[in-house]
Amino acid sequence: MKTDRYRLKRIVAVGDQLLNVISLRDLTPETLLSDIQMQWMATTPLYNIGEQANCISREFADAHPEVPFAQIAGLRHRLVHDYEGINWSIISSVLFDELETFVAQARDLIAELDEGESGPQEADFDEDVTS
């Protein structure tokens, strides 16, 4: 079973990869609004991040209301189920104004979980974080 820690680590890994690609490709909000290749490039990682956020346990999400798990999951649902209705200005805002903060929040939650544990850490994540 995938744990909240696993899901947070996936959010961080995929989020960091997406932020890195945005930087390497010099992606701008204007480019995102007009370039379908960049739109496609951005949506797959957002699907993955949203799916992980959607699967965070209710108890964990409720214990961290400052983290927008429900909104990120809702974005994923919108991307998947209403692709033709996507408002790319909103996606641009997510990528350029909110993603880095969300990834940092997930990273902080992992650190909190790690601090609260004594003994070995969960091994469920060690398999493959970057693919």
Stockholm file with secondary structure:
# STOCKHOLM 1.0

chainA/1-131         MKTDRYRLKRIVAVGDQLLNVISLRDLTPETLLSDIQMQWMATTPLYNIGEQANCISREFADAHPEVPFAQIAGLRHRLVHDYEGINWSIISSVLFDELETFVAQARDLIAELDEGESGPQEADFDEDVTS
#=GR chainA/1-131 SS CCCHHHHHHHHHHHHHHHHHHHHHTTCCHHHHHHCHHHHHHHHHHHHHHHHHHHTSCHHHHHHCTTSCHHHHHHHHHHHHHCGGGCCHHHHHHIIIIIHHHHHHHHHHHHHHHHHTCCSCCCCTTSSCSCC
#=GC SS_cons         CCCHHHHHHHHHHHHHHHHHHHHHTTCCHHHHHHCHHHHHHHHHHHHHHHHHHHTSCHHHHHHCTTSCHHHHHHHHHHHHHCGGGCCHHHHHHIIIIIHHHHHHHHHHHHHHHHHTCCSCCCCTTSSCSCC
//
